[in-house]
Structures are given as structure tokens and as C-alpha cells.
Amino acid sequence: MRRALEYGSAVEAFANVEVFERDGWLCQLCGDPVDREADFPHPLYPTLDHIVPLSKGGEHSRANTQLAHYRCNLMKGARMAA
């Protein structure tokens, strides 16, 4: 949420686990299961990915977020997924 505020993005308050549960604990970038027990910085650690990156004007909202493995989120970077 801190980065969203820095970018002046709209911010919706919610817990990451709400999105993780909604997405069925599947990485929305590669489709593989996410390890609920993984600790940061394990490659399978669950992260919140912004579909439209904050740096590109995306908002911090349930609608603009999805579950992603740490490694998949790093590989995507500040790009929009195809």
C-alpha cells in the first residue's frame, strides 16, 4: 500500500490472503500451485501482483491484483501480463 500512495494510486484496503483465496492458491502468471508455507524469499512464496503496475497508473485494489509466485512476479516486473 505504501508504494501505491507514493505513486498517487487509488488504494483499497484488503488482506492479501483474500486475493490468494479468490485465486485458489494458483499463480495467475504460470498457473502452478503456490506454496502456502513458503517463506520469503523462496521462489514459490506467495506475492500480490498488480495486473496494471502501480508505476503504470494501476490502483491497489482487489480487481487489479492477483496471486503470483515470487519468482513469476519478479520476472514480470513492471510490465502488464499478456
Gaussian input, Z-matrix of N, CA and C with variables (Angstrom, degrees):
# hf/3-21g

backbone

0 1
 N
 C     1     B1
 C     2     B2     1     A1
 N     3     B3     2     A2     1     D1
 C     4     B4     3     A3     2     D2
 C     5     B5     4     A4     3     D3
 N     6     B6     5     A5     4     D4
 C     7     B7     6     A6     5     D5
 C     8     B8     7     A7     6     D6
 N     9     B9     8     A8     7     D7
 C    10    B10     9     A9     8     D8
 C    11    B11    10    A10     9     D9
 N    12    B12    11    A11    10    D10
 C    13    B13    12    A12    11    D11
 C    14    B14    13    A13    12    D12
 N    15    B15    14    A14    13    D13
 C    16    B16    15    A15    14    D14
 C    17    B17    16    A16    15    D15
 N    18    B18    17    A17    16    D16
 C    19    B19    18    A18    17    D17
 C    20    B20    19    A19    18    D18
 N    21    B21    20    A20    19    D19
 C    22    B22    21    A21    20    D20
 C    23    B23    22    A22    21    D21
 N    24    B24    23    A23    22    D22
 C    25    B25    24    A24    23    D23
 C    26    B26    25    A25    24    D24
 N    27    B27    26    A26    25    D25
 C    28    B28    27    A27    26    D26
 C    29    B29    28    A28    27    D27
 N    30    B30    29    A29    28    D28
 C    31    B31    30    A30    29    D29
 C    32    B32    31    A31    30    D30
 N    33    B33    32    A32    31    D31
 C    34    B34    33    A33    32    D32
 C    35    B35    34    A34    33    D33
 N    36    B36    35    A35    34    D34
 C    37    B37    36    A36    35    D35
 C    38    B38    37    A37    36    D36
 N    39    B39    38    A38    37    D37
 C    40    B40    39    A39    38    D38
 C    41    B41    40    A40    39    D39
 N    42    B42    41    A41    40    D40
 C    43    B43    42    A42    41    D41
 C    44    B44    43    A43    42    D42
 N    45    B45    44    A44    43    D43
 C    46    B46    45    A45    44    D44
 C    47    B47    46    A46    45    D45
 N    48    B48    47    A47    46    D46
 C    49    B49    48    A48    47    D47
 C    50    B50    49    A49    48    D48
 N    51    B51    50    A50    49    D49
 C    52    B52    51    A51    50    D50
 C    53    B53    52    A52    51    D51
 N    54    B54    53    A53    52    D52
 C    55    B55    54    A54    53    D53
 C    56    B56    55    A55    54    D54
 N    57    B57    56    A56    55    D55
 C    58    B58    57    A57    56    D56
 C    59    B59    58    A58    57    D57
 N    60    B60    59    A59    58    D58
 C    61    B61    60    A60    59    D59
 C    62    B62    61    A61    60    D60
 N    63    B63    62    A62    61    D61
 C    64    B64    63    A63    62    D62
 C    65    B65    64    A64    63    D63
 N    66    B66    65    A65    64    D64
 C    67    B67    66    A66    65    D65
 C    68    B68    67    A67    66    D66
 N    69    B69    68    A68    67    D67
 C    70    B70    69    A69    68    D68
 C    71    B71    70    A70    69    D69
 N    72    B72    71    A71    70    D70
 C    73    B73    72    A72    71    D71
 C    74    B74    73    A73    72    D72
 N    75    B75    74    A74    73    D73
 C    76    B76    75    A75    74    D74
 C    77    B77    76    A76    75    D75
 N    78    B78    77    A77    76    D76
 C    79    B79    78    A78    77    D77
 C    80    B80    79    A79    78    D78
 N    81    B81    80    A80    79    D79
 C    82    B82    81    A81    80    D80
 C    83    B83    82    A82    81    D81
 N    84    B84    83    A83    82    D82
 C    85    B85    84    A84    83    D83
 C    86    B86    85    A85    84    D84
 N    87    B87    86    A86    85    D85
 C    88    B88    87    A87    86    D86
 C    89    B89    88    A88    87    D87
 N    90    B90    89    A89    88    D88
 C    91    B91    90    A90    89    D89
 C    92    B92    91    A91    90    D90
 N    93    B93    92    A92    91    D91
 C    94    B94    93    A93    92    D92
 C    95    B95    94    A94    93    D93
 N    96    B96    95    A95    94    D94
 C    97    B97    96    A96    95    D95
 C    98    B98    97    A97    96    D96
 N    99    B99    98    A98    97    D97
 C   100   B100    99    A99    98    D98
 C   101   B101   100   A100    99    D99
 N   102   B102   101   A101   100   D100
 C   103   B103   102   A102   101   D101
 C   104   B104   103   A103   102   D102
 N   105   B105   104   A104   103   D103
 C   106   B106   105   A105   104   D104
 C   107   B107   106   A106   105   D105
 N   108   B108   107   A107   106   D106
 C   109   B109   108   A108   107   D107
 C   110   B110   109   A109   108   D108
 N   111   B111   110   A110   109   D109
 C   112   B112   111   A111   110   D110
 C   113   B113   112   A112   111   D111
 N   114   B114   113   A113   112   D112
 C   115   B115   114   A114   113   D113
 C   116   B116   115   A115   114   D114
 N   117   B117   116   A116   115   D115
 C   118   B118   117   A117   116   D116
 C   119   B119   118   A118   117   D117
 N   120   B120   119   A119   118   D118
 C   121   B121   120   A120   119   D119
 C   122   B122   121   A121   120   D120
 N   123   B123   122   A122   121   D121
 C   124   B124   123   A123   122   D122
 C   125   B125   124   A124   123   D123
 N   126   B126   125   A125   124   D124
 C   127   B127   126   A126   125   D125
 C   128   B128   127   A127   126   D126
 N   129   B129   128   A128   127   D127
 C   130   B130   129   A129   128   D128
 C   131   B131   130   A130   129   D129
 N   132   B132   131   A131   130   D130
 C   133   B133   132   A132   131   D131
 C   134   B134   133   A133   132   D132
 N   135   B135   134   A134   133   D133
 C   136   B136   135   A135   134   D134
 C   137   B137   136   A136   135   D135
 N   138   B138   137   A137   136   D136
 C   139   B139   138   A138   137   D137
 C   140   B140   139   A139   138   D138
 N   141   B141   140   A140   139   D139
 C   142   B142   141   A141   140   D140
 C   143   B143   142   A142   141   D141
 N   144   B144   143   A143   142   D142
 C   145   B145   144   A144   143   D143
 C   146   B146   145   A145   144   D144
 N   147   B147   146   A146   145   D145
 C   148   B148   147   A147   146   D146
 C   149   B149   148   A148   147   D147
 N   150   B150   149   A149   148   D148
 C   151   B151   150   A150   149   D149
 C   152   B152   151   A151   150   D150
 N   153   B153   152   A152   151   D151
 C   154   B154   153   A153   152   D152
 C   155   B155   154   A154   153   D153
 N   156   B156   155   A155   154   D154
 C   157   B157   156   A156   155   D155
 C   158   B158   157   A157   156   D156
 N   159   B159   158   A158   157   D157
 C   160   B160   159   A159   158   D158
 C   161   B161   160   A160   159   D159
 N   162   B162   161   A161   160   D160
 C   163   B163   162   A162   161   D161
 C   164   B164   163   A163   162   D162
 N   165   B165   164   A164   163   D163
 C   166   B166   165   A165   164   D164
 C   167   B167   166   A166   165   D165
 N   168   B168   167   A167   166   D166
 C   169   B169   168   A168   167   D167
 C   170   B170   169   A169   168   D168
 N   171   B171   170   A170   169   D169
 C   172   B172   171   A171   170   D170
 C   173   B173   172   A172   171   D171
 N   174   B174   173   A173   172   D172
 C   175   B175   174   A174   173   D173
 C   176   B176   175   A175   174   D174
 N   177   B177   176   A176   175   D175
 C   178   B178   177   A177   176   D176
 C   179   B179   178   A178   177   D177
 N   180   B180   179   A179   178   D178
 C   181   B181   180   A180   179   D179
 C   182   B182   181   A181   180   D180
 N   183   B183   182   A182   181   D181
 C   184   B184   183   A183   182   D182
 C   185   B185   184   A184   183   D183
 N   186   B186   185   A185   184   D184
 C   187   B187   186   A186   185   D185
 C   188   B188   187   A187   186   D186
 N   189   B189   188   A188   187   D187
 C   190   B190   189   A189   188   D188
 C   191   B191   190   A190   189   D189
 N   192   B192   191   A191   190   D190
 C   193   B193   192   A192   191   D191
 C   194   B194   193   A193   192   D192
 N   195   B195   194   A194   193   D193
 C   196   B196   195   A195   194   D194
 C   197   B197   196   A196   195   D195
 N   198   B198   197   A197   196   D196
 C   199   B199   198   A198   197   D197
 C   200   B200   199   A199   198   D198
 N   201   B201   200   A200   199   D199
 C   202   B202   201   A201   200   D200
 C   203   B203   202   A202   201   D201
 N   204   B204   203   A203   202   D202
 C   205   B205   204   A204   203   D203
 C   206   B206   205   A205   204   D204
 N   207   B207   206   A206   205   D205
 C   208   B208   207   A207   206   D206
 C   209   B209   208   A208   207   D207
 N   210   B210   209   A209   208   D208
 C   211   B211   210   A210   209   D209
 C   212   B212   211   A211   210   D210
 N   213   B213   212   A212   211   D211
 C   214   B214   213   A213   212   D212
 C   215   B215   214   A214   213   D213
 N   216   B216   215   A215   214   D214
 C   217   B217   216   A216   215   D215
 C   218   B218   217   A217   216   D216
 N   219   B219   218   A218   217   D217
 C   220   B220   219   A219   218   D218
 C   221   B221   220   A220   219   D219
 N   222   B222   221   A221   220   D220
 C   223   B223   222   A222   221   D221
 C   224   B224   223   A223   222   D222
 N   225   B225   224   A224   223   D223
 C   226   B226   225   A225   224   D224
 C   227   B227   226   A226   225   D225
 N   228   B228   227   A227   226   D226
 C   229   B229   228   A228   227   D227
 C   230   B230   229   A229   228   D228
 N   231   B231   230   A230   229   D229
 C   232   B232   231   A231   230   D230
 C   233   B233   232   A232   231   D231
 N   234   B234   233   A233   232   D232
 C   235   B235   234   A234   233   D233
 C   236   B236   235   A235   234   D234
 N   237   B237   236   A236   235   D235
 C   238   B238   237   A237   236   D236
 C   239   B239   238   A238   237   D237
 N   240   B240   239   A239   238   D238
 C   241   B241   240   A240   239   D239
 C   242   B242   241   A241   240   D240
 N   243   B243   242   A242   241   D241
 C   244   B244   243   A243   242   D242
 C   245   B245   244   A244   243   D243

   B1=1.4318
   B2=1.5345
   B3=1.3347
   B4=1.4635
   B5=1.5266
   B6=1.3515
   B7=1.4712
   B8=1.5126
   B9=1.3308
   B10=1.4648
   B11=1.5196
   B12=1.3179
   B13=1.4670
   B14=1.5213
   B15=1.3425
   B16=1.4632
   B17=1.5295
   B18=1.3441
   B19=1.4690
   B20=1.5276
   B21=1.3313
   B22=1.4619
   B23=1.5150
   B24=1.3221
   B25=1.4595
   B26=1.5252
   B27=1.3116
   B28=1.4652
   B29=1.5218
   B30=1.3271
   B31=1.4613
   B32=1.5248
   B33=1.3176
   B34=1.4601
   B35=1.5255
   B36=1.3143
   B37=1.4684
   B38=1.5288
   B39=1.3295
   B40=1.4568
   B41=1.5180
   B42=1.3193
   B43=1.4656
   B44=1.5287
   B45=1.3299
   B46=1.4687
   B47=1.5197
   B48=1.3328
   B49=1.4592
   B50=1.5319
   B51=1.3285
   B52=1.4641
   B53=1.5325
   B54=1.3093
   B55=1.4680
   B56=1.5272
   B57=1.3439
   B58=1.4636
   B59=1.5312
   B60=1.3303
   B61=1.4645
   B62=1.5303
   B63=1.3295
   B64=1.4718
   B65=1.5200
   B66=1.3420
   B67=1.4611
   B68=1.5296
   B69=1.3366
   B70=1.4640
   B71=1.5174
   B72=1.3229
   B73=1.4667
   B74=1.5233
   B75=1.3511
   B76=1.4693
   B77=1.5183
   B78=1.3305
   B79=1.4556
   B80=1.5239
   B81=1.3087
   B82=1.4604
   B83=1.5240
   B84=1.3271
   B85=1.4636
   B86=1.5239
   B87=1.3470
   B88=1.4685
   B89=1.5291
   B90=1.3316
   B91=1.4600
   B92=1.5148
   B93=1.3306
   B94=1.4623
   B95=1.5295
   B96=1.3434
   B97=1.4659
   B98=1.5274
   B99=1.3275
   B100=1.4621
   B101=1.5253
   B102=1.3252
   B103=1.4631
   B104=1.5267
   B105=1.3360
   B106=1.4610
   B107=1.5260
   B108=1.3241
   B109=1.4603
   B110=1.5346
   B111=1.3200
   B112=1.4699
   B113=1.5228
   B114=1.3107
   B115=1.4595
   B116=1.5272
   B117=1.3197
   B118=1.4597
   B119=1.5215
   B120=1.3215
   B121=1.4661
   B122=1.5359
   B123=1.3097
   B124=1.4651
   B125=1.5336
   B126=1.3348
   B127=1.4733
   B128=1.5316
   B129=1.3450
   B130=1.4660
   B131=1.5292
   B132=1.3220
   B133=1.4622
   B134=1.5290
   B135=1.3429
   B136=1.4704
   B137=1.5334
   B138=1.3197
   B139=1.4630
   B140=1.5222
   B141=1.2980
   B142=1.4548
   B143=1.5285
   B144=1.3130
   B145=1.4668
   B146=1.5172
   B147=1.3212
   B148=1.4654
   B149=1.5268
   B150=1.3112
   B151=1.4684
   B152=1.5286
   B153=1.3179
   B154=1.4667
   B155=1.5266
   B156=1.3368
   B157=1.4641
   B158=1.5291
   B159=1.3310
   B160=1.4597
   B161=1.5237
   B162=1.3328
   B163=1.4683
   B164=1.5326
   B165=1.3326
   B166=1.4706
   B167=1.5249
   B168=1.3494
   B169=1.4619
   B170=1.5154
   B171=1.3233
   B172=1.4647
   B173=1.5101
   B174=1.3112
   B175=1.4642
   B176=1.5200
   B177=1.3170
   B178=1.4605
   B179=1.5273
   B180=1.3420
   B181=1.4624
   B182=1.5166
   B183=1.3206
   B184=1.4699
   B185=1.5280
   B186=1.3255
   B187=1.4646
   B188=1.5265
   B189=1.3242
   B190=1.4646
   B191=1.5260
   B192=1.3137
   B193=1.4647
   B194=1.5126
   B195=1.3238
   B196=1.4532
   B197=1.5203
   B198=1.3163
   B199=1.4556
   B200=1.5232
   B201=1.3279
   B202=1.4693
   B203=1.5198
   B204=1.3395
   B205=1.4638
   B206=1.5281
   B207=1.3149
   B208=1.4662
   B209=1.5300
   B210=1.3397
   B211=1.4700
   B212=1.5278
   B213=1.3311
   B214=1.4670
   B215=1.5265
   B216=1.3300
   B217=1.4578
   B218=1.5292
   B219=1.3306
   B220=1.4670
   B221=1.5165
   B222=1.3300
   B223=1.4770
   B224=1.5362
   B225=1.3266
   B226=1.4576
   B227=1.5218
   B228=1.3217
   B229=1.4700
   B230=1.5127
   B231=1.3101
   B232=1.4694
   B233=1.5261
   B234=1.3139
   B235=1.4696
   B236=1.5240
   B237=1.3057
   B238=1.4570
   B239=1.5183
   B240=1.3367
   B241=1.4702
   B242=1.5193
   B243=1.3001
   B244=1.4804
   B245=1.5003
   A1=111.04
   A2=116.47
   A3=121.14
   A4=110.70
   A5=116.66
   A6=119.22
   A7=111.30
   A8=117.35
   A9=120.57
   A10=110.31
   A11=116.36
   A12=120.01
   A13=111.12
   A14=117.03
   A15=120.35
   A16=111.55
   A17=116.40
   A18=121.08
   A19=112.11
   A20=117.09
   A21=120.20
   A22=112.68
   A23=116.77
   A24=122.12
   A25=111.20
   A26=114.94
   A27=120.12
   A28=107.81
   A29=116.28
   A30=121.06
   A31=109.93
   A32=115.28
   A33=122.28
   A34=106.60
   A35=117.35
   A36=120.79
   A37=110.18
   A38=115.92
   A39=122.22
   A40=108.51
   A41=115.95
   A42=121.48
   A43=108.73
   A44=116.48
   A45=120.69
   A46=111.79
   A47=116.73
   A48=120.74
   A49=111.75
   A50=118.43
   A51=120.80
   A52=110.12
   A53=116.63
   A54=121.76
   A55=109.78
   A56=117.09
   A57=121.10
   A58=110.31
   A59=116.84
   A60=121.13
   A61=110.69
   A62=116.49
   A63=120.68
   A64=111.24
   A65=115.83
   A66=121.36
   A67=112.79
   A68=117.10
   A69=120.89
   A70=114.15
   A71=117.29
   A72=122.80
   A73=112.27
   A74=115.68
   A75=122.12
   A76=108.40
   A77=115.93
   A78=120.61
   A79=108.55
   A80=116.48
   A81=120.94
   A82=112.62
   A83=117.17
   A84=121.17
   A85=111.89
   A86=117.73
   A87=120.02
   A88=113.08
   A89=117.91
   A90=121.74
   A91=115.63
   A92=118.04
   A93=121.77
   A94=110.90
   A95=115.97
   A96=119.60
   A97=111.74
   A98=115.33
   A99=122.60
   A100=107.50
   A101=116.88
   A102=122.48
   A103=109.86
   A104=116.69
   A105=121.89
   A106=112.31
   A107=116.43
   A108=121.52
   A109=113.40
   A110=117.75
   A111=120.98
   A112=110.60
   A113=115.16
   A114=121.67
   A115=109.45
   A116=115.79
   A117=121.56
   A118=108.40
   A119=120.50
   A120=130.71
   A121=114.02
   A122=118.40
   A123=121.40
   A124=109.04
   A125=118.53
   A126=121.06
   A127=114.00
   A128=117.73
   A129=120.53
   A130=113.06
   A131=117.04
   A132=122.51
   A133=109.61
   A134=117.79
   A135=120.25
   A136=112.04
   A137=116.12
   A138=120.93
   A139=109.99
   A140=115.32
   A141=122.38
   A142=107.35
   A143=116.93
   A144=122.66
   A145=109.23
   A146=116.77
   A147=121.27
   A148=108.06
   A149=117.22
   A150=122.66
   A151=109.52
   A152=116.67
   A153=121.43
   A154=104.20
   A155=117.02
   A156=120.24
   A157=112.83
   A158=114.29
   A159=119.72
   A160=110.57
   A161=115.73
   A162=120.20
   A163=112.64
   A164=116.58
   A165=121.10
   A166=111.50
   A167=116.15
   A168=120.26
   A169=114.84
   A170=117.81
   A171=120.94
   A172=111.46
   A173=115.88
   A174=120.18
   A175=110.40
   A176=115.69
   A177=121.40
   A178=106.24
   A179=115.17
   A180=121.48
   A181=109.26
   A182=115.74
   A183=120.00
   A184=110.54
   A185=116.07
   A186=120.97
   A187=112.82
   A188=117.53
   A189=121.14
   A190=112.29
   A191=117.77
   A192=120.55
   A193=110.49
   A194=113.99
   A195=121.07
   A196=108.79
   A197=115.57
   A198=121.50
   A199=110.07
   A200=115.89
   A201=121.10
   A202=109.47
   A203=115.30
   A204=119.43
   A205=108.15
   A206=116.20
   A207=120.94
   A208=110.04
   A209=117.33
   A210=120.24
   A211=111.46
   A212=117.13
   A213=120.18
   A214=110.66
   A215=116.31
   A216=121.05
   A217=110.41
   A218=116.82
   A219=119.72
   A220=111.22
   A221=116.84
   A222=120.46
   A223=110.92
   A224=117.46
   A225=120.83
   A226=110.64
   A227=116.05
   A228=119.50
   A229=112.31
   A230=116.70
   A231=122.33
   A232=111.27
   A233=115.95
   A234=120.51
   A235=108.98
   A236=115.79
   A237=120.58
   A238=106.95
   A239=115.97
   A240=120.76
   A241=109.62
   A242=114.77
   A243=119.62
   A244=111.13
   D1=-32.55
   D2=179.49
   D3=-58.04
   D4=-46.28
   D5=-179.47
   D6=-64.71
   D7=-37.13
   D8=178.44
   D9=-60.45
   D10=-42.92
   D11=178.63
   D12=-65.37
   D13=-38.25
   D14=178.35
   D15=-61.98
   D16=-35.75
   D17=179.82
   D18=-84.57
   D19=-5.29
   D20=-178.13
   D21=74.45
   D22=22.46
   D23=-179.10
   D24=-78.87
   D25=156.03
   D26=172.05
   D27=-64.96
   D28=143.45
   D29=-177.13
   D30=-127.98
   D31=126.06
   D32=173.86
   D33=-111.18
   D34=132.22
   D35=179.63
   D36=-82.68
   D37=126.27
   D38=175.82
   D39=-162.99
   D40=161.90
   D41=178.27
   D42=-91.35
   D43=139.35
   D44=179.48
   D45=-52.84
   D46=-38.68
   D47=-176.80
   D48=-61.25
   D49=-25.47
   D50=175.83
   D51=-61.23
   D52=-43.60
   D53=179.14
   D54=-70.30
   D55=-41.34
   D56=-179.73
   D57=-60.21
   D58=-44.52
   D59=178.15
   D60=-65.08
   D61=-44.11
   D62=178.88
   D63=-56.69
   D64=-40.22
   D65=-176.99
   D66=-86.04
   D67=5.80
   D68=174.85
   D69=67.34
   D70=24.17
   D71=-179.14
   D72=57.13
   D73=33.21
   D74=174.25
   D75=-114.36
   D76=133.95
   D77=176.48
   D78=-62.48
   D79=125.57
   D80=-178.62
   D81=-80.59
   D82=-3.79
   D83=177.54
   D84=-96.74
   D85=-39.50
   D86=-178.73
   D87=-115.02
   D88=-17.09
   D89=177.74
   D90=88.42
   D91=-3.12
   D92=-179.33
   D93=-86.81
   D94=156.60
   D95=177.65
   D96=-61.84
   D97=148.10
   D98=177.05
   D99=-101.22
   D100=138.83
   D101=-178.73
   D102=-80.09
   D103=106.75
   D104=-178.25
   D105=-62.38
   D106=-25.51
   D107=-175.09
   D108=-96.07
   D109=-4.49
   D110=-177.38
   D111=-66.23
   D112=142.61
   D113=176.89
   D114=-102.10
   D115=146.48
   D116=175.61
   D117=-63.16
   D118=133.66
   D119=9.64
   D120=-105.13
   D121=39.61
   D122=178.05
   D123=-57.69
   D124=139.77
   D125=-177.55
   D126=-57.98
   D127=-26.88
   D128=-178.74
   D129=-95.58
   D130=8.35
   D131=178.37
   D132=-59.16
   D133=137.13
   D134=179.76
   D135=-74.63
   D136=130.47
   D137=176.61
   D138=-129.36
   D139=160.53
   D140=176.51
   D141=-96.24
   D142=117.32
   D143=179.66
   D144=-101.51
   D145=133.92
   D146=173.96
   D147=-87.87
   D148=118.85
   D149=-177.78
   D150=-58.63
   D151=-54.09
   D152=169.52
   D153=-98.66
   D154=111.08
   D155=-175.36
   D156=-55.08
   D157=148.10
   D158=177.88
   D159=-56.47
   D160=-38.14
   D161=-178.62
   D162=-68.28
   D163=-14.12
   D164=179.04
   D165=-106.64
   D166=13.48
   D167=177.28
   D168=97.40
   D169=4.92
   D170=178.50
   D171=-69.84
   D172=157.56
   D173=179.55
   D174=-103.80
   D175=160.23
   D176=175.98
   D177=-92.19
   D178=92.01
   D179=-177.54
   D180=-145.19
   D181=162.55
   D182=176.51
   D183=-58.09
   D184=-40.26
   D185=-176.84
   D186=-67.15
   D187=-25.07
   D188=-177.34
   D189=-106.74
   D190=17.01
   D191=179.11
   D192=-127.95
   D193=156.59
   D194=178.52
   D195=-152.75
   D196=159.50
   D197=178.00
   D198=-78.09
   D199=136.81
   D200=176.97
   D201=-147.34
   D202=146.38
   D203=170.60
   D204=-60.23
   D205=151.85
   D206=175.28
   D207=-54.81
   D208=-46.37
   D209=-177.50
   D210=-64.93
   D211=-40.84
   D212=-179.24
   D213=-66.76
   D214=-39.71
   D215=179.52
   D216=-65.54
   D217=-40.18
   D218=177.11
   D219=-63.73
   D220=-41.92
   D221=-179.20
   D222=-66.42
   D223=-36.01
   D224=179.07
   D225=-68.12
   D226=-40.89
   D227=-178.94
   D228=61.80
   D229=-142.81
   D230=-177.74
   D231=-94.21
   D232=38.08
   D233=176.64
   D234=-108.13
   D235=160.81
   D236=173.37
   D237=-91.36
   D238=133.78
   D239=-179.73
   D240=-64.84
   D241=145.94
   D242=179.44
   D243=-84.14

